[in-house]
């Protein structure tokens, strides 16, 4: 049910809940390795005069984040020896991944990035794998640790911590590298993982018991596939794969019916407008004649604080009004702010105007992100949290990135003004789908 009867004071008070506040540190731990094995590592390699074509191949390391749904069922179902009985399923996987990230970053700091570049690449792959695994486990923890009405606030604190880590892994590393060395910078970042490790040890393991209904579903699938007989190791493996991989998808469609297709379509298109626009934002600013300093000052400073404000407000709106209305608001204002960029393309460039448009864009994006993460969280069954959420998170970015890949072609053919109108228009399917799903009681978590 929508929480429209609660006071605004109680809605803001959600950020004082320990599990909500803890998401800042888990978000920091999740975001820290992302830049350190991508853009920041590329800068280090370039500073050591590594060939640019070789540096380009390092971008493939990020593939781990896109295919994490492949091993999400393992994180969902496989107990880690010793750690599982001590910490529980979610925290044991989070801690193991964090230790792997810290060890990998420390090893990179001591590697010869010129003479042993292959070793650096392997270590970056290790960090990426551990980082993606940590994302899977933290997402599952976040969803299971709090009720649906708190998920917007949980997402807001996660984004806050994530953004802070991007500053640390970006600007922070550059400052340390400038005044000391790249090696020390990466050692400091490895040590910074202690924030996440300590948080993981302090928070309580959430409850994630499997209901009888899911056990019956798994038994029926095993029977239908002919793997219910546990007489051979091969059949036991097939039965485990049926339970861990197939059951989460069958359960989703059994729970949602044909509406599940509409839900998946919404997930695929909701971020499309935002991501498509973001690809061309910096080239657009440069085209207008703004300096790199102007862009950095406005987009980084205003962007950071307005995104945090937006996600925080989004979390409050979810607490106050439920999920669907803030989700609709986010879809509308994200598309609408693209029209502000269209207007910026045809007026006289002005730094204050640029700051206003970027502020509106980041504020709306923050509100939409908090509501959307809360919505995705509400769609999962706690018996399959990690697997189902990994599927949703992959689906929400892949189509948008494909659309974003042709953004340059649209600009080249029609100009920036037409492009931003186009990026606003492709946000309309998301608005329509939210309105349709709001009218379907079985599809709305607020009903």
HELIX and SHEET records of a PDB file:
HELIX    1   1 UNK A    8  UNK A   12  1                                   5    
HELIX    2   2 UNK A   13  UNK A   16  5                                   4    
HELIX    3   3 UNK A   18  UNK A   36  1                                  19    
HELIX    4   4 UNK A   39  UNK A   47  1                                   9    
HELIX    5   5 UNK A   52  UNK A   57  1                                   6    
HELIX    6   6 UNK A   58  UNK A   62  5                                   5    
HELIX    7   7 UNK A   63  UNK A   66  1                                   4    
HELIX    8   8 UNK A   69  UNK A   77  1                                   9    
HELIX    9   9 UNK A   83  UNK A   87  1                                   5    
HELIX   10  10 UNK A   89  UNK A  109  1                                  21    
HELIX   11  11 UNK A  117  UNK A  145  1                                  29    
HELIX   12  12 UNK A  148  UNK A  150  5                                   3    
HELIX   13  13 UNK A  151  UNK A  167  1                                  17    
HELIX   14  14 UNK A  168  UNK A  172  3                                   5    
HELIX   15  15 UNK A  173  UNK A  179  1                                   7    
HELIX   16  16 UNK A  182  UNK A  192  1                                  11    
HELIX   17  17 UNK A  194  UNK A  202  1                                   9    
HELIX   18  18 UNK A  212  UNK A  225  1                                  14    
HELIX   19  19 UNK A  233  UNK A  241  1                                   9    
HELIX   20  20 UNK A  242  UNK A  246  3                                   5    
HELIX   21  21 UNK A  247  UNK A  256  1                                  10    
HELIX   22  22 UNK A  259  UNK A  269  1                                  11    
HELIX   23  23 UNK A  272  UNK A  279  1                                   8    
HELIX   24  24 UNK A  281  UNK A  287  1                                   7    
HELIX   25  25 UNK A  292  UNK A  295  1                                   4    
HELIX   26  26 UNK A  296  UNK A  302  3                                   7    
HELIX   27  27 UNK A  303  UNK A  321  1                                  19    
HELIX   28  28 UNK A  324  UNK A  344  1                                  21    
HELIX   29  29 UNK A  351  UNK A  378  1                                  28    
HELIX   30  30 UNK A  385  UNK A  404  1                                  20    
HELIX   31  31 UNK A  407  UNK A  414  1                                   8    
HELIX   32  32 UNK A  416  UNK A  425  1                                  10    
HELIX   33  33 UNK A  428  UNK A  438  1                                  11    
HELIX   34  34 UNK A  441  UNK A  443  5                                   3    
END                                                                             
